Every structure is written in C-alpha cells, then in structure tokens.
Amino acid sequence: MESYRQVADEVAAQITAGRLRPGDRLPPQRDFARRHGIANSTAARVYKELNRRGLTVGEVGRGTFVRASARHPAPALAEPGGSRIDLELNHPVVPGQADLLGDAMRPLLRPDVLLSAMRPIGAGGNSLARDVVVDLVTRGDWRPDPARVLFAGNGRQAIAAAALVPPGARLGVEELTYPVLKSIAGRLGVTLVPLAVDEAGLVPDAVAAAARKAPLKAIYLQPTLHNPLSLSMPVERRAELASVLARLGVHAIEDTVWSFLRDDLPPLAAWAPEHTILVDSLSKRLAPGLTVGFAVVPRPLVAAVTAALHSGGWAPMRFALEAATRWSIDGVVRSVTRGKQRDAAARQEIAARHLGEFSVHGDPRSYYRWWELPPPWRADTFVAAAARHGIAVTPAAAFAVGDHRAPNAVRLGLASPPVETLAHALAVLSELARSSPEDHLAE
C-alpha cells in the first residue's frame, strides 16, 4: 500500500503540472480513497498533508480546493530572502479582503447567473450599476445624475476615452503627473503642457496663462491625494479653478482614483459639473485584477465619450460589472474601503517614525510619501543605491512632463509590502540617506 506521502506527492505533481488548477475541487475523501485504493484514514492524512504544504485549502461544508498559490514559509509577513521590496507600485490589500470578495461572488457562479453575466454590455452599463457608481462618488451635497455615468474596462481606458483631445492639440497637466497619462497622450498624439503646482495643488492662474499662449483643449488633474505629491486641493482652490474653467470654456478630466481614502472633499465636478469629466475605477478600492472603470460625464459630452469607449474597444466586461455591483450592494466595497483607510493611516505612521528627520511629505490618509532627498544625494543615485539593497522606489523624473526639470526627490509607495517588510525597507532607506552616495555606488 502506498504511504500517504507518496499519494500526496502524486497530487502535488498534478497541481504543479497544471492538471489540477487553482480553484479545482478535490473529490470527497471517501471517493478519493476508493479511487486510489487506500483507507479512508489514509485519504484523510493525504488531505492534511496537502493542506500542510499550502497546496489546498479546506472550506467547511464545501470541500477541499486547490489554492491559487502555495503559502509563503513562516514567518508569513517577512519578505523572502533576496526578493525585491516594491515601493513603486501601490496595490493595497487588507486582511479578510479576499474572503469578502469571494463570498459576494459565489452567487455569480451559478450556471444560470453566470450565463447572463457573460453576455456583452455597452458603455452605459445598466441602471443598477449606474446607481452604485453614484453612491460611490457622492460627496456632501453633490450627487450626480445616473444618466451621466459611463463604464470602461478599467480606469486607464476611462481616462483615454475622456481625453477628447485630437492629435496635436494641447492637454494641460500638473507639472508632475500620473506616468500612465503621459503614455496615453503619446499614443493619442496629444501635446502635454505642464502647469504649475503649489502647496494647494494646481494653480488656476497657470491654466489661464497656458491658455493665453495657445488654446488648451482640456486639462487633466488629480485634486484629491495627488499622485505623486499626495496633495489635496482645498475647497477654495477648487472653486477658483472651476471659475477659470468656465471662463475659458475648458474641460477638466478629474482623476479621483485615490479619493476613496479622503471622502470628506467634494470633487472638482461639484463646482464645475458641466466642465468636468470625473474618472475613477475600483482598482485601488478593491483589486487591480478584476476592475471596472467609470466616468461621470457632462451631458453634452455623453455621446462623444460613449463613442470613444466603443471605438477603442474599452466597454466593460459584464461579469466584472456584475461582480462590482454585488460587492457594492453587499457592503463589501464599504468594508474594504474602511479597512484601507485604516491601513493607509497605519502605514503613514510607520513612515513618519522612520523618516521623520527628513523632508518627507504625505497626507496621513494616503499611500504615498514624497521625499525631497538630502544633499549630496541625487534621485538617480539614490534609486540605484536603494536597488542594491533590494528596494524599488520611483524617481521624480518618472512624473515630470516635457522639459520640466524634475525635483531631486523620490516617491515611496507604501501599500504593497507587508507592514513588517515596509518598516524594514524604510529603516534601510533612512540609513542610506544618512550616508554618502560613494559608500554605496562603489559596491
């Protein structure tokens, strides 16, 4: 008779080879024992061994399933030796998030519901999904008309569709802006015009000055928890900017992807509803792997943005839209959002402890820190030295537009590593900044 470890090895080999895939359900232990000619007690030991190896997970009342990936060896929150600590990308995940998302998705997996969820859907989505978006973006007294809500596959597609700027035309942007926006503009043949930013965000006079030099077709901005500066525009500045947009007849593309961490500020669209296309997605609120982008569009532009979404092949997947709607109605979005708000605050406290002596800025509710490096460090040498320690950070040049001279700074993304790993990485970077570049780049 084969030992239980030999049988477990056979099952493990099937998982490694892909014959058993993540999410596949193993047969009940009694059936498994009969197929392999082993005792029920041996089958139980096989299942226990597979679980111990991190290859399967048991769910009470449902059975045993192949895991998406093996568990990391203990300690679970430690960064594996020699791996890269990513402070570039920001993918926040909070404890219990996967369980919440999974529970809400189970009804979608019934054959009858799944069949319906796999059918195509247009950029207008459906009325229930539009109502959900309205609830997500409502702030204070501002609540948009659901008829103005459109959907895309993700936030980047929503931005691209909202950029109703013809090739060669000028799009004003903050002088440090979202790098993906730069690549979108390059593909569309759009000229980016850097606009000055101060401690309150985009400077309205800079918009007016740029428009006097040559027409601006639109502007793109992130007034709440700006990436990378982590600034939030106060309400007085929003009102002033709205007045400038109305006077110039210029539209704004307002990216609010991080605004769920600061739900106390109404969007720019509250002051300039007829001149602002608000774009957002669920990638940061929930997870980047299954996301939905959406836009709240001024009524005169609904047809044009709809056409851009369809011509670009950017309409949403119905399955993702159905999942997002269920997550919102079931309270999952609210629960995960609150968890991420707490998580961001906790990570900012860790950053403050390790980097408090330096010129580091960040809203205590955000997942970013903007670090103006001490001399003699330059951003490029600091990024290289950090990489030698296995830590990835982003230089300011990645966000700079055109010929705008990038500050001597780096952006730290706090969301992705486990908190213990984040604390370790920040301690290393702090020690690095206290030393001389020559001590590290000669290694």
N, C-alpha and C positions, 0 to 999 in steps of 0.2 A: 504493500500500500504506500502511495506517495505521502511524504510528510506534508504538513500544511504549508511549510515554507516553499517547497517545490511548486505546489499549486499556486501559491501567491506569486511566485516568480513568473509563472506562465501568464497569469492575468496581467501582471505588471508589464510583461513583454508586449502583450496585445495593446495595452494603453500607449506604450512608447511607440509602437509601430503605427498607431492611428486606427487600428481596427476597432478599438473601443475609444470613443471620442468624449470630450468633456460634456457632461450632462446626460450621458447614456446611463440607463438604469440597469443595474445588475439584477439577475433573477433572484427571487426569494431564496433564502439559504437552503430550504428543503429541496427546491428544484435544482439548485447548484450542486448539492451533494449527490443527487441522483445522476446528474449528467456526468460527474467526474468519478462516480463510483466510490465515494468516500462517505464516512459517517456524518450525520448532521452536526455532531460536536466538532468534527474536523472542519467542516464548512464554516462554522461559527468562528473558529480560530483563523481561518483564511481571511474572512472579512475583517476581523480585528487587526490582523497583520497589515492588510491593505490600508486600513484607516490609519494605523500607526505610521506607515510610510508616507502618509499625506496624499495617497493616490485616490482615495474615495472619501465620501462624507455620507454619514447616515442621517436621515431625516425621519423623525418619529411619525409613524403612520403612513409614510410614503415609500420608504425603502432606502437602498444604498445606491449612490450615484458617483460616477467618475468626476473627480474635481477638475476645475479649469486649469489648475497648476498645482504642483506639489508645494506643500508648506515649506517656508524657509526654516532652516535649522535654528534651534534656540541659540541665543535669545532672539525672539521673533522680531523685535523692533531695532535690532542692531544692523548697521549697514554691512553686508557681506564683505569680507576682506578683499581689497583690490578693486572693488567696484567703484563706479563713478557716482558721486553725490550730485544730484541735479538741482542746482539753484537757478536754472534758466527757465524751464517750463513750470507752469503753475497748474497742477491738476489736484485740487483739494478733494480728499476723501475722508469721511468721518466714520467712527465706529458705528456699526449697525446699518450703514447705508445700503449695503448690498442686500441685506435681508428685507429692508423696507421696499426696495425697488423690486425684488423678486416676488414678494408676496402680492404686490399690486399688479404684477404682470401675469400671474397664473391664470386669471380668467381669460386673458387674450389667447392663451394656448389651447383652449378648447377648439376642436376642429371647426365647428360652425362659426365661432367668432374669428378664428384665425383666417378662414377663407375670406371673410368680409374685409379683414384688416390688410389683406394682401392686394386688394384692388387699388388701381391708381386713384389719385386725388389731385385736385388742382391747387393753385396757389392760394385760393380763398379758403381752403380747408373746409370746415363745417361750422355751424353756429355754436356748438358746444365748445369746440376748440378755441374759437374766437372769444367767447365769454371767459374762458380760462385765462387767455392772454391778458384780457382787460383787467382781470383780478390781479394778475401778477405785476402789471406795470402801474396800476393805480397808486397815486401818492397824494395824500391830503385831499383837497377838493378837486384835483384833476383826475378825470376818468374818461378815457377816450371812447369814441363811438366804435362798437364792434365791427361795423361795416368797413372800417378803415384798416382792419388787421389783415395782413397777408403772411404767408408762410414760405419758408425755404428749407432746404435740406440741413443747413447749418448757418451759423452766424456770418461766416465769411461770404457765403452766397447771398445772404440778405444784404450785406454791405455792397457787394458788387452790383446787385440789382438796383439798390438805392442810388448808386452813383450814376445818375442820369446826366453824365458829362461826356460829350462827344470827343473823339480823338483830337488831340491838340489843344483842347480847352483847358482852363486853369481851375484847379481844385485847391482851395486854401486848407491848410492843416496846421496843427500846432507844431512848433519847430522841432519838438521831439514827439514822435507819433508811433502808433502801432506798426511794427515792421511788415505785417501782412498787408496792411493798407498800401504800403509802398510797392509791394509786388503786384497787387491788384491794379494799381494805377499804371504800372509798367506794361502789364498785359493789355490794358484798355487804351494805351497811348495817351494817357492823361498827364498833364504837367502839374506837379505838386508845387505849391507856393508856401514856404514856411512862414508862419505867423507867430509873433512874439507871445510869450507866456510869462506871467509874473506869479507871485505867491497866491493869487486868487484865480489863476487859470488863464485861459485865452484872453488876450487884451482886445476889447472891441475896437479901439482906435486902429489897431494893426489890421483888422479886417477892412475898415474903411480906407486906410492908406493903400492897401494892396489893390482894392477895387478901383481906386483913382488911377493907378498906374496902368492897369489893363483889366478888362471885365473878369470877375470871378463867376464861374458857373454855379458853384456851391462851396460849402466848407464841410470838413469832417472834423469832429471833435469828440472828446470823452470828458464831459464836465463833472462826472462823479467817479472818484477813485481812478484818476487818470493813470494810464499805463505809458511810461514807467514812473512818473513822478509821484503818484499816489496823492495828488491834489484833488480837492473837491471845490468846485466853483460856488461861492456863496450866492444867496438868492438875489442880492442886489446886482451882482455881476451878470447873472442870468437875465434879469430884466433889462439891463443896459444892452447886452448883446442882442436880445430879441428886438429891441428898438432899432438897432443898427441893421439887422437883417431885413426888417420890414421896410426901412427907408431905402435900402439898396435893392430890394427885391431879390435877395439871395437866399437860397435854401440851405439848411443845415442837415447833415447826416449825423445824428446823435447816437453814439455807440454807448449803450448802458449795460454792457455785459457783466461788469462788476458791481453794478448799483444795488444788487440784492444784499450786499454787505452793509449798505447805508440806505435804509429805506425811509430816512427822515427827510430827504431832499426831493422835492418835485423835480421832474426833468425839465430841460430847456423847453420841451414841447408844451409844457403848461403855460409858458409865456408866449410862445410863437407856434401855435398849433397848425397854422396854415403855411408855415415856412420851415417846418422841421419834420424829417423822417426819422423816427426813433427805431433803431435796430437793436436786437438782443438775441440771445439764444439760451438754451438750457445746458450748454457745455460746462459752464463753471458752477451753475446752481446744482447740477446733478452729476453728469459724467460726460466726457467727450466722445465715448464710443457709440452712444445711441442718443443723438441730439436732434433738436429742431431749432431752426432759426425763424425769427419772425420780425415783422416791421409794422409800425403804426404810421400810416401814410396820409398826408393831406388829401382830402377828397379829390381835388383836381388832378393829382398825380397817381391815383389808384390804378387807372388803366395802363399808364406807361410802365409802372413798376411791375404790374401783373404780366405785361408783355415781356419785360426783361427777364422775369423769372422763368417764363415758359420757353423763351427763345434760348436762354442759357442752359436749359435742362436742369434748373435749380428748384423745381417744385418739390415739396416734401414727400417723404415716404409715408403712406397712410399708417403703416404699422407703428412707426416712430411717433406719429401724431396721436394715434390712439393710446399708445403707452404713456405719452406725456400728459394727455388729458386725464387718464386714470390716476397717474401719480399726483396730479394737482387736486382732483376731486377727493381722493382718498386721504389727503393731508400729508402725503409723502414729501412733496416739494416744500411745504411749510416746515416740516420736521427737519429735513436735511438742511434747509436754509438756516434755521436757528442753530443747528449743530455747527455749520460752517462759520457763522458769525462768532460763536464762542471759540471755535478753533483758531480763527484768524487773530482774535484778541490774545489768545494764549501764546501764539507764535510770535506776535509782536512784542510781548513781554520778554520772551526768550531773547529776541534780537536786541531789545533795549538793554538787557543785562550784559550781553557780550560786547555790544558795540557802542555803549553809552558815551565813551570818551571821544568818539569820532563825530564828524559832521555827517550824520545819517538821518534821513528824513523819511517819514512814512506815517500815514494815517493809522491810528491804533486799531482801526477796524479793517484794514486792508491786508492783502497777502504779499505786498511789495515793500522793499526798502530801497531808497535811493541813496547811494553812498558817494559823497564827494571825497575823493581819496586824498590822504595827506601827502605832501611832498616828502621825498623825491619820487614817489610812485606815479606812474602814468597808467592809464586804463589798460593799454595793451600789455604792458609788462605785468601788471597785477593779474590780469586774466590768465596769462601764461603761467605765472607762478602758482596761482590757485589750481590750475590744471595739473601741475606737477604733484600737487597734494591730492589729486583725485576729485577736485571740486570744480564744477562748471558754473560760472557766473557770466552775465551779459554786459559787454561794454556799452557805453553811451552811444558810440558810433552806430550801433545797430538801429537806433531810434532816430538818428539825425536825418534831416531832409535836405536834399540838394547839397549846396555848398555850405550849409550852416555848420559852423565849427562845433564839434561835439564837446561837451564839458568833460573834464577829467574825472569821470565818475563811472560807477557800475550799478547795475540793478540786481538786487537779490530777490529771487522768488522764494517765498517761504513755505509754499503749500505742499510740495511733493514729497520730501523726505519724512520718515517718521520723526517725531519730536526729539527723541534722543539723538538721532543722527543729525538733525538740524542744529541742535545745541553744540554737538561736537564740531560740525563744519564751521559754525560761526566762531567758535573758540579758536580754531585753526586760522581762520581768516583774520581775526583780531590780532593774533600773534604775528601773522605775516605782515600786517600793516604797520606794526611797531618796528619791524626790522628794515633792512636796506635791500633794495632790489638785487644788488650784486651778490647778496648772500644766497640767493635762490636761483637766479637765472644761469649761474655758472655750474650748477649741479649736473 
